Amino acid sequence: MQPVKEDQDAISQRPPVPGLPTSDQRDRVTAELCEHFAVGHIGLDVLEQRLAVVDEARSLAELETLVGDLPVLAAVAAPVAELPAERGWALAVLGGRSRKGEWRPPRQLNAVAVMGGVELDFRDALLAEGATRVTAVAVMGGIKILVPPGLPVTVRGMGIMGAVEDHVEQPGGSRASEAPHLVVTALACMGGVEIKTRASKRIEELATKRKELRR
């Protein structure tokens, strides 16, 4: 009798085993390790050793030890010569609006989604020093805000027959007052606002390759 081969899609859809790090958590640590290698905090040999341990970690605490002894990753600040605008808007009414890639957010960004959707991707954004403030209002619509690992984010929000979801993974250690950081004030009325940490596309591609090699 031929052994039964399980479908890979079915395997990937299984719920995570309680206590084990999730796939997103492993990918986030993979992304951070790659970033540390890129800025010179660790060498190639250390990177390879720690990436191998990512898949073997049996708890979140064990996973965090792989980056816990490394310096805090600093967000990229915009050049002083090119100051950001003081105020800007991202509006979506019965439609969609997105900002992604390399862009320069204003000091105060107002995002409004009315029966539509807004996506603000800060992963490759050129943030100025200090606070960049985002006011997000979703009325029967949705707003998604993506931030890179290592960027401090303060979230204040309220949902009225809706939800403000804070899935930001805050960096450890102290933060200098002039360091780039994001302050999000959100209101969701019969809609949703989600703020989430996610690695850049380049890092996600590295994580995908890691998964493919693991099979």
Secondary structure as GFF3:
##gff-version 3
##sequence-region A 1 215
A	DSSP	alpha_helix	8	12	.	.	.	ID=ss1
A	DSSP	alpha_helix	23	38	.	.	.	ID=ss2
A	DSSP	alpha_helix	44	54	.	.	.	ID=ss3
A	DSSP	alpha_helix	60	68	.	.	.	ID=ss4
A	DSSP	beta_strand	87	93	.	.	.	ID=ss5
A	DSSP	beta_strand	96	99	.	.	.	ID=ss6
A	DSSP	beta_strand	108	114	.	.	.	ID=ss7
A	DSSP	beta_strand	117	121	.	.	.	ID=ss8
A	DSSP	beta_strand	131	139	.	.	.	ID=ss9
A	DSSP	beta_strand	142	147	.	.	.	ID=ss10
A	DSSP	beta_strand	153	160	.	.	.	ID=ss11
A	DSSP	beta_strand	163	167	.	.	.	ID=ss12
A	DSSP	beta_strand	181	189	.	.	.	ID=ss13
A	DSSP	beta_strand	192	197	.	.	.	ID=ss14
A	DSSP	alpha_helix	201	214	.	.	.	ID=ss15
###
